[in-house]
Amino acid sequence: MLEAAILLIFPFCMVFAAVSDMISMTIANRVSVLLVLAFAVLAPLTGMVWPDIGMHLAAGMVVLAITFALFAIGGMGGGDAKLMAATTVWFGFSMGLLNYLMISALVGGALTIALLIFRNSSLSMLAGNNLLLRHFADEKAGIPYGVALGIGGLFTFGQTPLAQWAMMHLAAG
């Protein structure tokens, strides 16, 4: 049961955030809250020691401070900042976190370029009334960076200590 919770909550939040950002250009606070609370409940149940849990939370706070500064200068959306910080809590200070940030940045850059090309194409007129694509087609809309964060999170989820614990326990039978 614990393994199922670990393997479902994080991926669900990543997909929900990405789709939500596509549809409404917002990421609900409840997604970030669920990620942090789920980690806080699940981590001790996996045997993670309190100092390690504290370091994971500290990593989230560091990323929140950086992303809040980016939000304050208009370089990032508030929902994106909170989602990135909440996701960081699952990784802690690790290579997995660096991989998550790098993949999210690369996907975000590719998404930005693709949207600039798409918005200047004749296809964007056809997508303007489509629920999932309307913000992709709108030249005045920003970049739904939650899509990049969701993809980055899904690609690197297996590098989180909780996912590794769950997969190890499932493999052990």
C-alpha positions in Angstrom: 0.0 0.0 0.0 2.8 2.4 0.9 4.6 1.6 -2.4 1.4 2.3 -4.3 1.0 5.7 -2.6 4.6 6.6 -3.5 4.3 5.5 -7.1 1.0 7.2 -7.7 1.0 10.5 -5.9 4.1 12.1 -7.4 3.3 11.2 -11.0 -0.3 12.1 -10.6 0.7 15.6 -9.4 3.1 16.1 -12.3 0.5 15.1 -14.9 -2.2 17.2 -13.2 0.1 20.2 -13.0 1.0 19.9 -16.7 -2.5 19.5 -17.9 -3.8 22.2 -15.6 -1.2 24.7 -16.9 -2.1 23.8 -20.5 -5.8 24.4 -19.9 -5.8 27.4 -17.5 -2.2 28.7 -17.4 -2.4 28.1 -13.6 -1.1 25.4 -11.3 -3.3 25.1 -8.2 -1.6 25.5 -4.8 -3.2 22.1 -3.7 -0.8 20.3 -6.1 2.3 21.7 -4.3 0.7 21.2 -0.9 -0.1 17.6 -1.7 3.5 16.9 -2.9 5.0 18.4 0.3 2.5 16.8 2.7 2.7 13.4 0.9 6.5 13.5 1.3 6.3 14.5 4.9 3.9 11.6 5.7 5.5 8.9 3.4 9.2 9.6 4.1 9.2 8.5 7.8 7.2 5.4 6.9 10.0 4.3 4.5 12.6 4.6 7.2 14.1 7.8 6.1 15.8 9.4 9.1 14.8 12.8 10.4 18.0 14.6 9.4 17.6 13.4 5.8 13.9 14.5 5.8 15.1 17.9 7.1 17.6 18.2 4.2 14.9 17.4 1.7 12.8 20.1 3.2 15.8 22.5 3.2 16.3 21.8 -0.5 12.7 22.7 -1.2 13.2 25.9 0.8 16.3 26.9 -1.2 14.6 26.3 -4.5 11.5 28.2 -3.3 13.7 31.2 -2.4 15.4 31.1 -5.8 12.1 30.7 -7.7 10.4 33.3 -5.6 13.1 35.8 -6.6 12.5 34.8 -10.2 8.8 35.3 -9.8 9.3 38.7 -8.2 11.3 39.9 -11.3 8.7 38.4 -13.7 10.9 35.5 -14.8 8.6 32.7 -13.6 5.0 32.1 -12.7 4.0 31.7 -9.1 2.5 28.3 -9.6 5.7 27.1 -11.4 7.8 28.4 -8.6 5.8 26.6 -5.9 5.6 23.4 -8.0 9.4 23.4 -8.6 10.0 23.8 -4.9 7.5 21.1 -3.9 9.0 18.7 -6.4 12.5 19.4 -5.1 11.4 18.2 -1.6 11.1 14.7 -3.2 14.6 14.8 -4.6 16.5 16.6 -1.8 20.1 17.8 -2.6 21.0 15.1 -5.1 22.0 14.3 -8.6 18.4 13.5 -9.2 17.5 17.1 -8.4 20.1 18.4 -10.9 18.7 16.0 -13.5 15.2 17.2 -12.8 16.2 20.8 -13.1 18.2 20.2 -16.3 15.5 18.1 -18.1 12.9 20.6 -17.1 15.0 23.5 -18.4 15.7 21.7 -21.7 12.1 20.7 -22.2 11.0 24.3 -21.2 13.4 25.7 -23.8 12.2 23.3 -26.5 8.6 24.1 -25.5 9.3 27.9 -25.8 10.8 27.5 -29.2 8.1 25.2 -30.4 5.4 27.6 -29.2 7.0 30.6 -30.9 7.0 28.7 -34.2 3.5 27.3 -33.7 2.1 30.7 -32.7 3.5 32.2 -36.0 2.1 29.4 -38.1 -1.3 29.0 -39.8 -2.0 26.0 -37.5 -2.4 28.3 -34.5 -5.6 29.7 -36.0 -7.1 26.2 -36.0 -6.1 25.5 -32.4 -7.5 28.8 -30.9 -10.8 27.1 -29.9 -9.3 23.8 -28.7 -9.5 23.5 -24.9 -6.0 22.0 -24.6 -4.3 24.1 -27.3 -5.8 27.5 -27.0 -3.1 28.9 -24.7 -0.5 27.4 -27.0 -2.0 29.3 -29.9 -2.5 32.6 -28.0 0.4 35.0 -28.8 -0.4 37.0 -25.6 -0.3 33.9 -23.3 2.9 33.1 -21.6 4.6 29.7 -21.7 2.9 27.0 -19.7 6.1 26.0 -17.9 4.2 23.5 -15.7 4.3 21.2 -18.8 8.1 21.2 -18.7 8.2 20.7 -15.0 5.7 17.9 -15.2 7.7 16.1 -18.0 11.0 16.7 -16.1 9.4 15.3 -12.9 8.1 12.2 -14.7 11.4 11.5 -16.4 13.4 11.7 -13.2 10.9 10.4 -10.6 12.8 7.1 -10.4 15.8 9.0 -9.0 13.9 10.1 -5.9 14.7 8.2 -2.7 11.1 7.4 -2.1 10.6 5.9 -5.6 13.8 3.9 -5.3 12.6 2.6 -1.9 9.2 1.6 -3.4 10.7 -0.1 -6.4 13.2 -2.0 -4.2 10.4 -3.2 -2.0 8.3 -4.3 -4.9 11.2 -6.1 -6.5 11.9 -7.9 -3.2 8.4 -9.3 -3.3 
